Amino acid sequence: MARSYIYSLTNLEFEGPEITTYPGGSWRRDTLTFPYRDLSCQLKQVAEYKEIIDQLSEEHSAGITAYLTITGDDALSLATADELAEAACELLAFTTKNTVYWVEREIVPALKGAPHRLRRSLGGRARNFHSGWSIVRVRATHLLAGEGL
């Protein structure tokens, strides 16, 4: 059975190559799907992405802007998923000059012996959001997919 670990990420500004069409005919390039070993990983903007990015840019604050979903079989351990999420956040932080952290994790279906939903405090770790700056805006897709620069 497939199990997904869904991480809420802070301060990630990105545009994905995949388009989502919404009711009323609107659309957004809001998704990036990439493989990692035998796992499927997906970055997706939150529903209110544009409004949140605008607010963070204006206030120079921090907030949840995206979800990272890591999907694998029952053998995918919590420790492995968390380690991959941390590594993805570090890479995304490097490429965008923003501190990207996961602040919440949901496990679907629930994993025996672990909380279904975990919210963690970042204390003073989250930094102010900086819009429009990136080392490798387009190439982040390739880095996450393990293709290098």
C-alpha positions as CSV (number, residue, x, y, z in Angstrom):
1,M,0.0,0.0,0.0
2,A,1.3,3.5,-0.8
3,R,1.9,5.8,2.1
4,S,2.3,9.6,1.7
5,Y,4.1,12.0,4.0
6,I,2.8,15.6,3.4
7,Y,5.0,18.4,4.6
8,S,3.9,22.1,4.8
9,L,6.8,24.3,3.7
10,T,7.6,27.9,4.6
11,N,8.8,30.7,2.4
12,L,9.1,28.7,-0.9
13,E,8.6,30.8,-4.0
14,F,8.5,28.7,-7.1
15,E,6.7,28.1,-10.4
16,G,6.3,24.5,-11.4
17,P,6.4,23.1,-14.9
18,E,3.0,21.4,-14.4
19,I,-0.2,23.3,-14.9
20,T,-3.3,22.9,-12.7
21,T,-6.6,24.0,-14.2
22,Y,-9.2,25.5,-11.8
23,P,-12.9,25.9,-11.9
24,G,-13.8,28.9,-14.1
25,G,-11.0,28.3,-16.5
26,S,-8.1,29.7,-14.6
27,W,-4.8,27.9,-14.4
28,R,-1.5,28.0,-12.7
29,R,2.0,26.5,-13.1
30,D,1.9,25.3,-9.5
31,T,3.3,21.8,-9.4
32,L,6.6,20.1,-9.7
33,T,6.8,16.3,-9.6
34,F,10.1,14.5,-9.4
35,P,11.4,11.0,-8.6
36,Y,13.9,10.1,-5.9
37,R,15.0,6.5,-6.0
38,D,11.8,4.5,-5.7
39,L,9.8,7.4,-4.3
40,S,7.5,9.9,-6.0
41,C,7.8,13.5,-4.7
42,Q,5.7,16.5,-5.5
43,L,5.9,20.2,-4.7
44,K,2.7,22.1,-5.0
45,Q,1.8,25.6,-4.2
46,V,-0.9,26.2,-1.5
47,A,-4.3,27.3,-2.8
48,E,-3.8,31.0,-1.7
49,Y,-0.2,31.0,-3.0
50,K,-0.2,34.4,-4.8
51,E,-1.9,36.2,-2.0
52,I,0.4,34.7,0.6
53,I,3.5,35.5,-1.5
54,D,2.3,39.1,-1.9
55,Q,1.7,39.4,1.8
56,L,5.1,37.9,2.7
57,S,6.8,40.2,0.2
58,E,5.1,43.3,1.7
59,E,5.6,42.3,5.4
60,H,8.9,40.4,5.1
61,S,7.4,37.8,7.3
62,A,7.2,33.9,7.1
63,G,4.4,31.6,6.1
64,I,3.4,28.3,4.5
65,T,3.5,28.6,0.7
66,A,3.8,25.0,-0.5
67,Y,3.4,21.3,0.2
68,L,6.0,18.6,-0.4
69,T,4.4,15.1,-0.7
70,I,6.7,12.1,-0.5
71,T,5.0,8.9,-1.5
72,G,6.4,5.3,-1.2
73,D,5.4,1.9,-0.2
74,D,4.9,0.6,3.4
75,A,8.7,0.2,3.7
76,L,9.2,4.0,3.5
77,S,10.2,4.9,7.1
78,L,9.3,8.1,8.9
79,A,13.0,8.8,9.5
80,T,13.7,8.4,5.7
81,A,10.8,10.7,4.7
82,D,11.8,13.3,7.3
83,E,15.5,13.2,6.1
84,L,14.4,13.6,2.5
85,A,12.1,16.5,3.4
86,E,15.0,18.2,5.3
87,A,17.3,17.8,2.4
88,A,14.8,19.1,-0.1
89,C,14.2,22.2,2.2
90,E,18.0,22.8,2.4
91,L,18.3,22.7,-1.4
92,L,15.3,24.9,-1.9
93,A,16.6,27.4,0.7
94,F,19.9,27.5,-1.1
95,T,18.4,28.1,-4.5
96,T,15.9,30.8,-3.4
97,K,17.8,32.6,-0.6
98,N,14.8,32.1,1.7
99,T,14.7,29.9,4.7
100,V,12.6,26.9,3.6
101,Y,11.5,24.6,6.5
102,W,8.8,22.1,7.0
103,V,6.5,23.1,9.9
104,E,3.9,20.4,9.6
105,R,3.8,16.8,8.6
106,E,0.8,14.6,7.9
107,I,1.0,10.9,7.3
108,V,-1.6,9.2,5.1
109,P,-2.6,6.5,5.9
110,A,-1.5,6.9,9.5
111,L,1.7,5.2,10.6
112,K,1.4,3.0,13.7
113,G,3.3,4.5,16.6
114,A,3.6,8.0,15.0
115,P,1.3,11.0,15.3
116,H,-1.0,11.3,12.2
117,R,-0.2,15.1,12.2
118,L,2.8,16.8,13.7
119,R,3.2,20.5,13.9
120,R,6.6,21.8,15.0
121,S,7.7,25.2,16.2
122,L,10.6,26.7,14.4
123,G,11.4,29.1,17.2
124,G,13.7,31.7,15.7
125,R,14.7,29.6,12.7
126,A,12.3,31.1,10.1
127,R,13.6,34.2,8.5
128,N,12.0,37.0,6.6
129,F,10.8,36.2,3.1
130,H,12.7,37.8,0.1
131,S,10.8,37.8,-3.2
132,G,12.1,37.5,-6.7
133,W,15.6,36.3,-5.9
134,S,17.0,33.0,-7.0
135,I,20.3,31.4,-7.9
136,V,18.9,28.8,-10.1
137,R,15.2,29.5,-10.5
138,V,14.7,27.3,-13.5
139,R,17.3,24.7,-12.6
140,A,15.9,23.8,-9.2
141,T,13.7,21.3,-11.1
142,H,16.8,19.5,-12.3
143,L,18.6,19.7,-8.9
144,L,15.6,18.1,-7.1
145,A,15.5,15.4,-9.8
146,G,19.2,14.7,-9.1
147,E,20.3,15.9,-12.5
148,G,22.8,18.4,-11.2
149,L,23.5,21.8,-12.7
